[in-house]
């Protein structure tokens, strides 16, 4: 891997992290609930877009996927939110968040890949 490619991925990762914050805050404010909708939207849209990128632009998958989408999505925050919901006694919401994030992410990544295959 060239140093320029690594630098591009790192820069895109920083940009993705900034976009993640903005999306998370906007969705959380709009939802107005304790449930972490912002993080869920970020991770699910990131899964879908990664499926599209891998299917349509495999040469850009490192910079866009590992870079931008790696900074944009956040597994650790999703898991912390799941644990916090459980700890706070919101067990059904905790389970819905964990299962929704996992199944939704898998289905949306597959949908992104299927979309690019159908377009080709």
Secondary structure, DSSP 8 states (H G I E B T S, - for coil): --HHHHHHHHHHHHHHHHHHHHHHHHHHHHH-SSS-HHHHHHHHHHHHHHHHHHHH-GGGIIIIIIIIIHHH--HHHHHHHHHHHHHTT-HHHHHHHHHHHHHHHHHHHHHHHHHHHHH-
